[in-house]
């Protein structure tokens, strides 16, 4: 199932796109679908990377505290 979308492009983006459509032999619809899909994958990947970085910072302090406790136990032996 496909959704209908009205889209306004800057003139220069439209002109470049139209030129490329001829060269890559794709329909405007297919080209824009592929572009949005690609952009979605990039943004999804960036969001996951940011979330991972945030969670890593959150556990960093706790990890350092646990490491310190282990080191003190080793020093006692």
Secondary structure as UniProt FT lines:
FT   HELIX           11..24
FT   HELIX           28..76
//
